């Protein structure tokens, strides 16, 4: 059944009201919010019809109505189709403006900023590091017998460490070693480095020790790693009344504990820019919703950033925050849509 414009408006007002109050919404409240002349009888009739269609439920005979998962899905579609708010989230750009910063530091700080900006729990998943491609390795002599190794990928810095180097090798040793390791590693993925046997011969043998130490650093970083999950703001969820109920609270804690399942939920929609999961039909328990966005650094996809909140979360605000995070990571400063990303809710 195609929904009339009036039904859509009433449903939108009710969902918006419930998001901000967490209390069942009465027909009198809808009448006061409607903004134009409409009779109380008409509103009651439309609310009853929306209930029959599965968009609303009435917890008690004498109470107002609350939205169902179906109502939230329709509401989210209107939010995503509308013009996005321009929300500037302080702090994110500071992390990206640093000349040398590890990916995991950026991710951890970004997760914290998203949680603070939305007042919900944030989750960021870094994709399998085996697919990260090395761009450059920098060797910087610290003092006699020690050098700083900085490993830079197509998405940022993944590792830095101090290694021991041969002493009394001359002033050009580090510069020459830097050229050798970049010839060997630049442009390769971590998977290729781990699985392919790379030999150094002839004059390059004098750099064998540095070569082995860098390979060890890469193997330590990538060994046994799959998608890595960062969670911030867990306690924020318990500020929402839905999670004063023990069953909802336990389901939420269980979801966060099952990192592999959480990663799968976050990354299963890799073909789209932004997706929304609502409630049990979408694999979430405990009256939860999840909004996730794909993000990149320097043009290379790094993973997914998301927000977990109650089903009545402020979708408009959450989508706007994640959209801004995407723009910052992608270096889009003109405030315009790029027009390339598909946005949808799960059906």
C-alpha positions as a Markdown table, in Angstrom:
| # | Residue | x | y | z |
|---|---|---|---|---|
| 1 | Unk | 0.0 | 0.0 | 0.0 |
| 2 | Unk | 1.4 | 3.4 | -1.1 |
| 3 | Unk | 1.5 | 5.8 | 1.8 |
| 4 | Unk | -0.2 | 9.2 | 1.4 |
| 5 | Unk | 1.6 | 12.4 | 2.0 |
| 6 | Unk | -0.4 | 13.1 | 5.1 |
| 7 | Unk | 0.4 | 9.7 | 6.6 |
| 8 | Unk | 4.1 | 10.2 | 5.9 |
| 9 | Unk | 4.0 | 13.6 | 7.6 |
| 10 | Unk | 2.2 | 12.3 | 10.7 |
| 11 | Unk | 4.6 | 9.4 | 10.9 |
| 12 | Unk | 7.6 | 11.6 | 10.5 |
| 13 | Unk | 6.4 | 14.0 | 13.2 |
| 14 | Unk | 5.7 | 11.1 | 15.6 |
| 15 | Unk | 9.1 | 9.4 | 15.0 |
| 16 | Unk | 11.0 | 12.7 | 15.4 |
| 17 | Unk | 9.1 | 13.4 | 18.6 |
| 18 | Unk | 9.8 | 10.0 | 20.0 |
| 19 | Unk | 13.5 | 10.2 | 19.1 |
| 20 | Unk | 13.8 | 13.3 | 21.4 |
| 21 | Unk | 11.5 | 12.3 | 24.2 |
| 22 | Unk | 11.6 | 8.4 | 24.4 |
| 23 | Unk | 7.9 | 8.7 | 25.5 |
| 24 | Unk | 4.8 | 7.4 | 23.6 |
| 25 | Unk | 3.4 | 10.2 | 21.4 |
| 26 | Unk | -0.3 | 11.2 | 21.7 |
| 27 | Unk | -2.6 | 12.4 | 19.0 |
| 28 | Unk | -2.8 | 15.7 | 20.8 |
| 29 | Unk | 0.9 | 16.2 | 20.4 |
| 30 | Unk | 0.8 | 15.4 | 16.7 |
| 31 | Unk | -2.0 | 17.9 | 16.3 |
| 32 | Unk | 0.1 | 20.6 | 17.9 |
| 33 | Unk | 3.1 | 19.7 | 15.7 |
| 34 | Unk | 1.2 | 19.3 | 12.4 |
| 35 | Unk | 1.5 | 23.0 | 11.4 |
| 36 | Unk | -1.7 | 23.3 | 9.6 |
| 37 | Unk | -5.4 | 22.8 | 10.2 |
| 38 | Unk | -6.4 | 19.2 | 10.8 |
| 39 | Unk | -9.0 | 17.7 | 13.0 |
| 40 | Unk | -8.3 | 15.5 | 16.0 |
| 41 | Unk | -10.5 | 12.8 | 14.5 |
| 42 | Unk | -8.5 | 12.7 | 11.3 |
| 43 | Unk | -5.2 | 12.4 | 13.2 |
| 44 | Unk | -6.6 | 9.5 | 15.3 |
| 45 | Unk | -7.9 | 7.8 | 12.2 |
| 46 | Unk | -4.5 | 8.1 | 10.5 |
| 47 | Unk | -2.6 | 6.9 | 13.6 |
| 48 | Unk | -4.9 | 3.9 | 13.7 |
| 49 | Unk | -4.3 | 3.2 | 10.1 |
| 50 | Unk | -0.5 | 3.5 | 10.5 |
| 51 | Unk | -0.8 | 1.0 | 13.4 |
| 52 | Unk | -2.7 | -1.5 | 11.2 |
| 53 | Unk | 0.1 | -1.1 | 8.5 |
| 54 | Unk | 2.7 | -2.0 | 11.1 |
| 55 | Unk | 4.4 | 1.3 | 11.5 |
| 56 | Unk | 3.2 | 2.0 | 15.0 |
| 57 | Unk | 2.4 | 0.2 | 18.2 |
| 58 | Unk | 0.4 | 1.3 | 21.3 |
| 59 | Unk | 2.1 | -0.1 | 24.5 |
| 60 | Unk | -1.1 | 0.5 | 26.5 |
| 61 | Unk | -4.7 | 1.2 | 25.5 |
| 62 | Unk | -4.6 | 4.6 | 27.1 |
| 63 | Unk | -1.1 | 5.6 | 26.0 |
| 64 | Unk | 0.2 | 7.2 | 22.9 |
| 65 | Unk | 2.0 | 5.3 | 20.2 |
| 66 | Unk | 5.7 | 4.5 | 19.5 |
| 67 | Unk | 7.4 | 3.7 | 16.1 |
| 68 | Unk | 8.3 | 0.2 | 15.0 |
| 69 | Unk | 11.4 | -0.9 | 13.1 |
| 70 | Unk | 9.4 | -0.4 | 9.9 |
| 71 | Unk | 8.7 | 3.2 | 10.8 |
| 72 | Unk | 12.4 | 3.9 | 11.5 |
| 73 | Unk | 13.4 | 2.5 | 8.1 |
| 74 | Unk | 11.0 | 4.8 | 6.4 |
| 75 | Unk | 12.1 | 7.7 | 8.5 |
| 76 | Unk | 15.8 | 7.0 | 7.8 |
| 77 | Unk | 15.1 | 6.9 | 4.0 |
| 78 | Unk | 13.6 | 10.4 | 4.2 |
| 79 | Unk | 16.6 | 11.6 | 6.3 |
| 80 | Unk | 19.1 | 10.2 | 3.8 |
| 81 | Unk | 17.2 | 11.6 | 0.8 |
| 82 | Unk | 17.0 | 15.1 | 2.3 |
| 83 | Unk | 19.7 | 17.8 | 2.4 |
| 84 | Unk | 22.4 | 16.9 | 5.0 |
| 85 | Unk | 23.1 | 19.2 | 7.8 |
| 86 | Unk | 26.6 | 20.8 | 7.8 |
| 87 | Unk | 28.0 | 19.6 | 11.1 |
| 88 | Unk | 31.7 | 20.5 | 11.7 |
| 89 | Unk | 33.2 | 18.1 | 14.2 |
| 90 | Unk | 36.1 | 19.7 | 16.1 |
| 91 | Unk | 39.3 | 17.8 | 16.4 |
| 92 | Unk | 39.3 | 15.4 | 13.5 |
| 93 | Unk | 41.3 | 17.5 | 11.1 |
| 94 | Unk | 44.0 | 18.1 | 13.8 |
| 95 | Unk | 44.8 | 14.4 | 13.7 |
| 96 | Unk | 45.1 | 14.3 | 9.9 |
| 97 | Unk | 47.1 | 17.5 | 9.6 |
| 98 | Unk | 50.1 | 15.9 | 11.5 |
| 99 | Unk | 52.9 | 15.1 | 9.2 |
| 100 | Unk | 53.6 | 11.7 | 10.8 |
| 101 | Unk | 50.9 | 9.9 | 12.6 |
| 102 | Unk | 50.0 | 6.2 | 12.9 |
| 103 | Unk | 46.8 | 5.0 | 11.4 |
| 104 | Unk | 45.7 | 3.4 | 14.6 |
| 105 | Unk | 46.2 | 6.7 | 16.5 |
| 106 | Unk | 44.0 | 8.5 | 13.9 |
| 107 | Unk | 41.4 | 5.8 | 14.1 |
| 108 | Unk | 41.3 | 5.7 | 17.9 |
| 109 | Unk | 41.0 | 9.5 | 18.2 |
| 110 | Unk | 38.4 | 9.7 | 15.4 |
| 111 | Unk | 36.3 | 7.0 | 17.2 |
| 112 | Unk | 36.4 | 9.1 | 20.4 |
| 113 | Unk | 35.4 | 12.3 | 18.5 |
| 114 | Unk | 32.5 | 10.6 | 16.8 |
| 115 | Unk | 31.2 | 9.3 | 20.1 |
| 116 | Unk | 31.4 | 12.7 | 21.7 |
| 117 | Unk | 29.7 | 14.4 | 18.8 |
| 118 | Unk | 26.8 | 12.0 | 18.6 |
| 119 | Unk | 26.5 | 10.9 | 22.3 |
| 120 | Unk | 26.3 | 7.3 | 21.2 |
| 121 | Unk | 28.8 | 4.4 | 21.0 |
| 122 | Unk | 31.2 | 4.6 | 18.0 |
| 123 | Unk | 32.9 | 1.7 | 16.3 |
| 124 | Unk | 35.6 | 1.8 | 13.7 |
| 125 | Unk | 36.9 | -1.2 | 11.8 |
| 126 | Unk | 40.3 | -1.2 | 10.0 |
| 127 | Unk | 40.2 | -3.5 | 7.1 |
| 128 | Unk | 42.5 | -6.5 | 6.8 |
| 129 | Unk | 46.0 | -5.0 | 7.0 |
| 130 | Unk | 47.4 | -7.6 | 4.5 |
| 131 | Unk | 45.8 | -5.5 | 1.7 |
| 132 | Unk | 47.6 | -2.3 | 2.8 |
| 133 | Unk | 50.2 | -1.2 | 0.2 |
| 134 | Unk | 53.5 | 0.2 | 1.3 |
| 135 | Unk | 54.3 | 3.6 | -0.2 |
| 136 | Unk | 57.7 | 4.4 | 1.4 |
| 137 | Unk | 60.0 | 3.4 | 4.2 |
| 138 | Unk | 62.0 | 6.2 | 5.9 |
| 139 | Unk | 65.3 | 5.5 | 7.7 |
| 140 | Unk | 66.5 | 8.2 | 10.0 |
| 141 | Unk | 69.8 | 7.8 | 12.0 |
| 142 | Unk | 69.2 | 8.5 | 15.7 |
| 143 | Unk | 72.7 | 8.0 | 17.0 |
| 144 | Unk | 75.6 | 5.6 | 16.5 |
| 145 | Unk | 74.1 | 2.1 | 16.1 |
| 146 | Unk | 70.5 | 3.1 | 16.0 |
| 147 | Unk | 68.0 | 4.3 | 13.4 |
| 148 | Unk | 64.3 | 5.2 | 13.4 |
| 149 | Unk | 62.2 | 3.2 | 10.8 |
| 150 | Unk | 58.9 | 4.8 | 9.7 |
| 151 | Unk | 56.7 | 2.6 | 7.5 |
| 152 | Unk | 54.3 | 4.7 | 5.4 |
| 153 | Unk | 51.5 | 3.1 | 3.4 |
| 154 | Unk | 48.9 | 4.3 | 0.9 |
| 155 | Unk | 46.7 | 5.2 | 3.9 |
| 156 | Unk | 49.2 | 6.7 | 6.4 |
| 157 | Unk | 51.9 | 5.5 | 8.8 |
| 158 | Unk | 51.3 | 2.0 | 10.2 |
| 159 | Unk | 54.5 | 1.5 | 12.2 |
| 160 | Unk | 57.6 | 3.3 | 13.6 |
| 161 | Unk | 60.3 | 1.7 | 15.6 |
| 162 | Unk | 63.9 | 2.0 | 16.6 |
| 163 | Unk | 66.3 | -0.6 | 15.2 |
| 164 | Unk | 69.9 | -1.4 | 15.7 |
| 165 | Unk | 72.3 | -0.7 | 12.7 |
| 166 | Unk | 75.9 | -1.5 | 12.1 |
| 167 | Unk | 78.3 | 1.1 | 13.5 |
| 168 | Unk | 81.1 | 2.9 | 11.7 |
| 169 | Unk | 79.6 | 2.3 | 8.2 |
| 170 | Unk | 80.1 | 5.9 | 7.0 |
| 171 | Unk | 77.8 | 8.9 | 6.5 |
| 172 | Unk | 76.2 | 7.6 | 3.4 |
| 173 | Unk | 75.2 | 4.2 | 4.8 |
| 174 | Unk | 71.7 | 5.1 | 6.0 |
| 175 | Unk | 70.8 | 7.0 | 2.8 |
| 176 | Unk | 71.9 | 4.1 | 0.7 |
| 177 | Unk | 70.1 | 1.6 | 2.8 |
| 178 | Unk | 67.0 | 3.8 | 2.6 |
| 179 | Unk | 67.1 | 3.5 | -1.2 |
| 180 | Unk | 67.7 | -0.3 | -1.1 |
| 181 | Unk | 64.7 | -1.0 | 1.1 |
| 182 | Unk | 62.4 | 1.3 | -0.9 |
| 183 | Unk | 63.4 | -0.5 | -4.1 |
| 184 | Unk | 62.4 | -3.8 | -2.5 |
| 185 | Unk | 59.3 | -2.8 | -0.6 |
| 186 | Unk | 57.6 | 0.2 | -2.2 |
| 187 | Unk | 54.4 | -0.6 | -4.1 |
| 188 | Unk | 54.0 | -4.0 | -2.5 |
| 189 | Unk | 51.2 | -5.1 | -0.1 |
| 190 | Unk | 51.9 | -6.6 | 3.3 |
| 191 | Unk | 50.6 | -9.9 | 1.9 |
| 192 | Unk | 53.0 | -9.9 | -0.9 |
| 193 | Unk | 55.9 | -9.1 | 1.4 |
| 194 | Unk | 54.9 | -12.0 | 3.7 |
| 195 | Unk | 54.4 | -14.6 | 1.0 |
| 196 | Unk | 57.1 | -13.7 | -1.6 |
| 197 | Unk | 60.7 | -14.5 | -1.0 |
| 198 | Unk | 62.7 | -11.4 | -1.8 |
| 199 | Unk | 66.5 | -11.7 | -2.2 |
| 200 | Unk | 69.2 | -9.1 | -1.9 |
| 201 | Unk | 72.4 | -9.8 | -3.7 |
| 202 | Unk | 75.9 | -8.4 | -4.4 |
| 203 | Unk | 76.6 | -5.0 | -3.0 |
| 204 | Unk | 73.2 | -4.9 | -1.3 |
| 205 | Unk | 74.2 | -7.7 | 1.1 |
| 206 | Unk | 75.7 | -5.1 | 3.5 |
| 207 | Unk | 72.1 | -4.0 | 4.1 |
| 208 | Unk | 70.8 | -7.5 | 4.8 |
| 209 | Unk | 70.6 | -6.8 | 8.6 |
| 210 | Unk | 68.3 | -3.8 | 8.1 |
| 211 | Unk | 66.3 | -5.7 | 5.5 |
| 212 | Unk | 65.6 | -8.5 | 8.0 |
| 213 | Unk | 64.7 | -6.1 | 10.8 |
| 214 | Unk | 62.1 | -4.3 | 8.6 |
| 215 | Unk | 60.6 | -7.6 | 7.4 |
| 216 | Unk | 60.3 | -8.6 | 11.1 |
| 217 | Unk | 58.5 | -5.3 | 11.9 |
| 218 | Unk | 56.1 | -5.9 | 9.1 |
| 219 | Unk | 55.4 | -9.5 | 10.1 |
| 220 | Unk | 54.8 | -8.5 | 13.7 |
| 221 | Unk | 52.3 | -5.9 | 12.6 |
| 222 | Unk | 50.5 | -8.1 | 10.1 |
| 223 | Unk | 50.8 | -11.5 | 11.7 |
| 224 | Unk | 47.4 | -13.0 | 12.5 |
| 225 | Unk | 45.6 | -9.7 | 11.9 |
| 226 | Unk | 42.3 | -9.4 | 10.3 |
| 227 | Unk | 39.8 | -6.5 | 10.6 |
| 228 | Unk | 40.6 | -4.6 | 13.8 |
| 229 | Unk | 37.7 | -3.2 | 15.8 |
| 230 | Unk | 37.9 | 0.0 | 17.9 |
| 231 | Unk | 35.0 | 0.9 | 20.2 |
| 232 | Unk | 34.5 | 4.2 | 22.1 |
| 233 | Unk | 31.8 | 5.6 | 24.3 |
| 234 | Unk | 30.3 | 2.3 | 25.5 |
| 235 | Unk | 28.9 | 3.8 | 28.7 |
| 236 | Unk | 27.0 | 6.4 | 26.6 |
| 237 | Unk | 24.5 | 3.8 | 25.6 |
| 238 | Unk | 23.4 | 3.3 | 29.2 |
| 239 | Unk | 22.3 | 7.0 | 29.4 |
| 240 | Unk | 19.4 | 6.1 | 27.1 |
| 241 | Unk | 16.2 | 4.8 | 28.8 |
| 242 | Unk | 15.9 | 1.7 | 26.6 |
| 243 | Unk | 19.1 | 0.3 | 28.2 |
| 244 | Unk | 17.9 | 0.5 | 31.7 |
| 245 | Unk | 16.1 | -2.7 | 30.8 |
| 246 | Unk | 18.5 | -5.6 | 31.7 |
| 247 | Unk | 17.8 | -7.6 | 28.5 |
| 248 | Unk | 18.6 | -4.7 | 26.2 |
| 249 | Unk | 21.7 | -3.9 | 28.2 |
| 250 | Unk | 23.0 | -7.5 | 28.1 |
| 251 | Unk | 22.3 | -7.8 | 24.4 |
| 252 | Unk | 24.3 | -4.6 | 23.7 |
| 253 | Unk | 27.2 | -5.7 | 25.8 |
| 254 | Unk | 27.2 | -9.1 | 24.1 |
| 255 | Unk | 27.3 | -7.4 | 20.7 |
| 256 | Unk | 30.4 | -5.4 | 21.6 |
| 257 | Unk | 32.1 | -8.4 | 23.1 |
| 258 | Unk | 31.6 | -10.4 | 19.9 |
| 259 | Unk | 34.2 | -8.4 | 17.9 |
| 260 | Unk | 34.1 | -10.8 | 14.9 |
| 261 | Unk | 30.4 | -10.5 | 14.5 |
| 262 | Unk | 30.6 | -6.7 | 15.0 |
| 263 | Unk | 33.2 | -6.5 | 12.3 |
| 264 | Unk | 31.1 | -8.6 | 9.9 |
| 265 | Unk | 28.1 | -6.3 | 10.6 |
| 266 | Unk | 30.2 | -3.3 | 9.9 |
| 267 | Unk | 31.9 | -4.5 | 6.7 |
| 268 | Unk | 29.2 | -6.6 | 5.0 |
| 269 | Unk | 28.0 | -3.6 | 3.0 |
| 270 | Unk | 31.3 | -2.8 | 1.3 |
| 271 | Unk | 29.7 | -1.8 | -1.9 |
| 272 | Unk | 28.0 | 1.3 | -0.5 |
| 273 | Unk | 29.1 | 4.5 | 1.1 |
| 274 | Unk | 26.7 | 4.6 | 4.0 |
| 275 | Unk | 24.3 | 2.0 | 5.4 |
| 276 | Unk | 21.8 | 1.7 | 8.2 |
| 277 | Unk | 20.8 | -1.4 | 10.2 |
| 278 | Unk | 17.8 | -1.3 | 12.4 |
| 279 | Unk | 16.9 | -3.9 | 15.0 |
| 280 | Unk | 16.7 | -7.7 | 14.9 |
| 281 | Unk | 15.8 | -8.1 | 11.2 |
| 282 | Unk | 19.2 | -6.5 | 10.4 |
| 283 | Unk | 21.1 | -8.7 | 12.9 |
| 284 | Unk | 21.1 | -6.4 | 15.9 |
| 285 | Unk | 19.7 | -7.2 | 19.3 |
| 286 | Unk | 18.8 | -5.1 | 22.3 |
| 287 | Unk | 16.8 | -2.3 | 20.6 |
| 288 | Unk | 19.9 | -1.2 | 18.6 |
| 289 | Unk | 20.5 | 0.6 | 15.4 |
| 290 | Unk | 23.8 | 1.0 | 13.5 |
| 291 | Unk | 24.8 | 3.6 | 11.0 |
| 292 | Unk | 28.1 | 2.9 | 9.1 |
| 293 | Unk | 30.1 | 4.8 | 6.6 |
| 294 | Unk | 33.1 | 3.8 | 4.4 |
| 295 | Unk | 36.1 | 6.0 | 4.8 |
| 296 | Unk | 39.4 | 6.5 | 3.1 |
| 297 | Unk | 42.7 | 8.3 | 3.8 |
| 298 | Unk | 44.6 | 9.7 | 0.8 |
| 299 | Unk | 42.3 | 8.0 | -1.6 |
| 300 | Unk | 42.8 | 4.5 | -0.2 |
| 301 | Unk | 40.0 | 2.8 | 1.6 |
| 302 | Unk | 40.9 | 2.1 | 5.3 |
| 303 | Unk | 37.7 | 0.7 | 6.7 |
| 304 | Unk | 34.3 | 1.6 | 8.2 |
| 305 | Unk | 33.3 | 4.1 | 10.8 |
| 306 | Unk | 30.0 | 3.6 | 12.6 |
| 307 | Unk | 27.6 | 4.6 | 15.4 |
| 308 | Unk | 25.5 | 2.2 | 17.5 |
| 309 | Unk | 22.6 | 3.7 | 19.3 |
| 310 | Unk | 19.0 | 2.9 | 20.3 |
| 311 | Unk | 16.5 | 2.4 | 17.5 |
| 312 | Unk | 15.2 | 5.9 | 18.2 |
| 313 | Unk | 18.7 | 7.4 | 17.7 |
| 314 | Unk | 19.0 | 10.9 | 16.1 |
| 315 | Unk | 19.6 | 9.6 | 12.6 |
| 316 | Unk | 19.8 | 13.1 | 11.1 |
| 317 | Unk | 22.7 | 14.1 | 13.4 |
| 318 | Unk | 24.5 | 10.8 | 13.1 |
| 319 | Unk | 24.4 | 10.7 | 9.3 |
| 320 | Unk | 25.6 | 14.3 | 9.2 |
| 321 | Unk | 28.6 | 13.6 | 11.6 |
| 322 | Unk | 29.7 | 10.5 | 9.6 |
| 323 | Unk | 29.3 | 12.5 | 6.4 |
| 324 | Unk | 31.6 | 15.2 | 7.7 |
| 325 | Unk | 34.1 | 12.6 | 8.9 |
| 326 | Unk | 34.1 | 11.1 | 5.4 |
| 327 | Unk | 34.8 | 14.6 | 3.9 |
| 328 | Unk | 37.7 | 15.3 | 6.2 |
| 329 | Unk | 39.3 | 11.9 | 5.5 |
| 330 | Unk | 38.8 | 12.3 | 1.8 |
| 331 | Unk | 40.2 | 15.9 | 1.8 |
| 332 | Unk | 36.9 | 17.4 | 0.6 |
| 333 | Unk | 36.9 | 21.0 | 1.9 |
| 334 | Unk | 34.5 | 22.7 | -0.4 |
| 335 | Unk | 31.4 | 21.5 | 1.4 |
| 336 | Unk | 29.9 | 20.0 | -1.7 |
| 337 | Unk | 28.6 | 16.5 | -2.3 |
| 338 | Unk | 30.8 | 14.3 | -4.5 |
| 339 | Unk | 27.8 | 12.7 | -6.0 |
| 340 | Unk | 29.5 | 9.3 | -6.3 |
| 341 | Unk | 28.4 | 7.5 | -3.1 |
| 342 | Unk | 25.3 | 5.4 | -2.9 |
| 343 | Unk | 23.4 | 5.7 | 0.3 |
| 344 | Unk | 20.7 | 3.3 | 1.4 |
| 345 | Unk | 19.1 | 1.5 | 4.3 |
| 346 | Unk | 19.0 | -2.3 | 4.5 |
| 347 | Unk | 15.7 | -3.7 | 3.3 |
